[in-house]
Amino acid sequence: MKLLNINTIKSIRAFFFYVLVIFYSTVFTSVLIESSYIYSAKEKPEFTVKIHTVPFIDRDFIGFKEFLGFFESGSDYNKINRFGYLGKYQFGKGTLKIYGVSDLNNFIKSPELQEKVFLMNVKRNKWILRREIKKYSNIFLGDLYISESGILAAAHLSGPGNVKKFLRNKASKDFNKKDANGTSISDYIRIFKNYNLRKY
């Protein structure tokens, strides 16, 4: 067996060292590229967003009202739609009269007043629908899951009287009223289910 001389051994070591350097530099570079792609502030991350969800809010009253406001108007206090509904929560003139609001210009310019009216309206609807909330919450009517927050959202959309009829008729399509945009009572019951509104 022929022994390798010292120069040959040094050449082999140098070759393997070169291979290791190339390997680790390639791995390190690829990690840096991936890291810069993931964490770069210049890149917009892609999120998988479910229909009718607002990220980063809790399922409490704040989350409920902010989602409802976003759904109604894009959270725009100044919005007046083509049917004359006003503000962040798109109140009609008839509902505003219930709470003594007659100056619509003042209403549209006052976020504080809009929030106050929204809270009063939730409490009023909750009182009117208290028996339905107790009877139908946390059950299914057909394939529609009923919750307190869903009931109150539907009341905001269509009025508590229409929601009563819908629930008492087992979520019948004949009583599934729609607004001018084609959104139905069952849509709001489904979209706004399972928010914790017990404190209100």
N, C-alpha and C positions, 0 to 999 in steps of 0.2 A: 504494500500500500504506500503510495507516494504522499509524503507529508507536505502540507501547505507551508510556504515560507511566510515570514512576518508581513511582507508587503501585500501578499494575497489576502491574508486575514484582515489587514487594515482596510483593504478595498471592499471586502464583503461587509464589514461593520459599517463603513461609510455608506454603502448602498442601502442597507437596512435602515440606517438612521434617516437617510433621504426619503425612503418610502414612508416611514413613520411621520416625518414632518409634513409631507404632502397629504397624508391621510387625515391627521388631526387638524391641519389648517382648513381642509375641505369641510370637515364636520363642523368646526367652529364657525366658519363663514356661513354655512347653511343655517345654523342656529341663530346667528345674528340677523340674517335675512328674515327668518320666520318671526323673530322677536320684534323686529322693527315693523313688520307687517301687522302683527297683532296689537302692538301697543302704540304705534305712531298716532299722534294726535291729528295728523293730516288725513288719516284714513277714517272713513265712516264705517263703523262695524255694522254688519248685517244682523238684524234681529228677526226672529220668527215671531210675528205678532198675530195673535188670534183675533178673529173678527170681534168688534165691539169690546175691546179691552183697553184700559188706560194703565200703563205701567207705573210702578213705584207709588201706588196709593194703597192704604189699608182698606179692608172691607168693614169700615165703620161708617158713622154718619158723615164724616168729612169726605171719605172716599165716595160714598153714595151721592152726595150733593155735587161734588166736583165732576164725577162721571156723568151725572145727569145734565149738568150745565154744559159739559163738553159735547155731549150727544145732542143737546137741543140747539146750541148756538156756536159751538166751538169755543165756549167760555167767553163769549163776547158780550160784555154788559151793554154795549151800544147798538146791538143788532135789532133791527126791525125787519121781519120777513114780509113776503109779498101778501100775506093774509092779515097783517097788522099785529102779529104777536111780538111782544117786546122783551128785550133784555136777555140776560144770560140764560134764564130759565123759560123764556118765551111764554110769558103770561098773556092771556087775553084780557080785553078791557072788562069783561064781565067779572072775571075772577078778581081783578084789581079793585073793582067797586066794593066787593065783599069786605075788603080790608081798608076801605076808606081812601083809596088812592084815586084821585081824580086828575091830578096834574101829571100828565104822561111825560111831558118834557122833563120835569123834575125827577120822575121815576127813572127814565132812561139815563140820566146823568148821575144817578146816585147808586153806586154799588152797595153801600150800606143799607139803603132802603130795599133794594132787590133781595139782599140776603135775609133781611128781616121778614119780608113778605113770604119768601120761600119757607122759612122756618115755621111761620104761622100757618101756612098752607099745609105743610106736612102734619102739624099737630091737629089741625082741623080734620083733615082726611083720616088721620089715625083714629080720631074719636068717632067719626061717622062710620068707619069700617071696623070698629073694634070687635064686633061679633063675628064678622067674616074672617078677620085676622086670627081670632081664637079658633074658629072652626076649621079653616082650610089651610092654615100654615103648616108646612112640612109634610104635605101629602101630594099625591099625584091626582090630577083630573085628566084621565086619558094618559097621554104622554107628556103632559105639561106639569112641571114641578112648581108648586105654589109656595111662596115665602112671604113674610111680612114686607120686606123691602120691595119685592116684585109687585105686590098689591099696591103699595103706596106710590111706586113709580107709575103704574098703570092709572092710578087715580089722578096723578099729575097730568097725564096724557089726555084722559078721556072723561075725567070727573068721577067722583066716588059713586054716584048713582049708577052709572053704566058698569062700573066694576062690580057692584053688588049684583046686578042682573046677570053678568057674565058668570060669576062664581056660583050663584044660586041655580043657574041652569047648566051646571056641570061643564063649564067652559065650552058651551055650544057655539058653533060657528055662526049661528043666527044672532048671537049677542056679542060677537067679537068685533066691536066697533073699531073703525079706523079713522085716523085724522086726515087732514087734507093732503098730507104727503104719502098716505098709504100705510102708515105705521099703525099696527093694531094693538089692542089690549094685551093679547097673548105675547106679542113681540116684547113689550116692556116687562111683562112678568118674567119672561125667560132671560132677557138681557140683564135685568137688575136684581136677580135673585141672590139671596144669602148675604146681604149686608146686615150687620148688627146694628139695629136701630132701637134697642130696648130702652136706652136712656132718654129717648125723645118721644 
